[in-house]
Amino acid sequence: MKPPRNDYTVRRNTQSHRQAQGLWDVVMARSVLITIAKSEEAAQDIADRLNIDPSALDRGDTRADRAKRAARG
């Protein structure tokens, strides 16, 4: 098995126009925003999964899965 990468990191969200406070960014190469999380722990969990498998956010998200989520509202 390959060793984990260090490409994905976590940083505090500093966008001043956002209403919500305490948001955390998961970034790649310290510049490309991948996603935003509501807690540092959740953001670190996502970054850890992406460092092990860069396609982790795409796994299991089929067209049928997206249709189910859309139907739920």
N, C-alpha and C positions, 0 to 999 in steps of 0.2 A: 504494500500500500504506500502511496506517495505521502510524504509529510505535508501537513497543512500549510496553506499559504498564509501570507501576512498582508494580502492586498486589500482586505476589507477592514475598515476601522470605524470607530464610533466617535462622534463629537456632538457637543451641545448645539442645538439649533439656535441660531442667533438672528433670524429674520425678524425685524422689528414690527412688521405689519401683521404678524399672526396674533390672533386673539388668545390662543391656548399657550400656556407657559409650560415649561418642563418637557419640551419635545427634544428628541435625540435623532440625529442623522446617522445613517449607515452610508459610508462613502467608500468608493474604490479609488485607490491611488491618491488619497487625500484631496480629491477635487471633484470627482464624478458622483453626484448624489444618486444613491440606489433606492432608498426608501426612508421613511420617517417613522419613528416609534414613539409611543407615549411614555415609556420609561427607559432608563438606562439599561436595566436588566434585559428587557425585551430586545432592545437594539443590539446589545452584546450577543444575545442568543442568535439573532439573525446573522450578525457578522461572523460568528463562529461557524454556523452552518455553511455560509457562503465560502469561508476560507477552506473548508473541507471539500465542498462540492459547489463550484461556481454556478451551477444550474439549479440549485436547491429551490429557488423561488418559482421555477417553472415546472417542477415535478408535480404530477397529479392534478394539474390545472387544465383539464381537457375542456372541450367545448360544452360537453354535457354538464361538467361541474359549474362552469360559468352560467349556464342556463338555469340550473337549480338555484344558484345564489340570486340571480336576477328575479326569479319567480317568487322568492321569499321576500323580496323587497329590500 
